[in-house]
């Protein structure tokens, strides 16, 4: 069974990532099922493993969060 979760307010990125990681751990332990979470964050950049600080054109515009994913910078919400 898949749980659907819809947030009606913007979710802070660090808290949302922590909640998702905790849910994945619970799924791996077999205590919960899958989840689809529809949410929006305040504007931010995520920096993948290939991101270089010099590539960010407006470094102070939004907070930057390092991630373990590949790639460079991604802006959320997108264009």
RAVENCOR-V88527 format. One record per backbone hydrogen bond with DSSP energy under -1.0 kcal/mol. CO is the residue of the C=O (numbers start at 1). NH is the residue of the N-H. Records with the same first field share a line. If there is no record, write none. Layout:
CO = NH + NH
This chain:
3 = 36
5 = 38
12 = 16
13 = 17
14 = 18
15 = 19
16 = 20
17 = 21
18 = 22
19 = 23
20 = 24
21 = 25
22 = 26
23 = 27
24 = 28
25 = 29
26 = 31
27 = 30
34 = 3
36 = 5
38 = 7
40 = 11
44 = 76
45 = 65
46 = 74
47 = 67
48 = 51
52 = 55
53 = 56
58 = 61
63 = 45
65 = 47
69 = 49
71 = 50
72 = 48
74 = 46
76 = 44
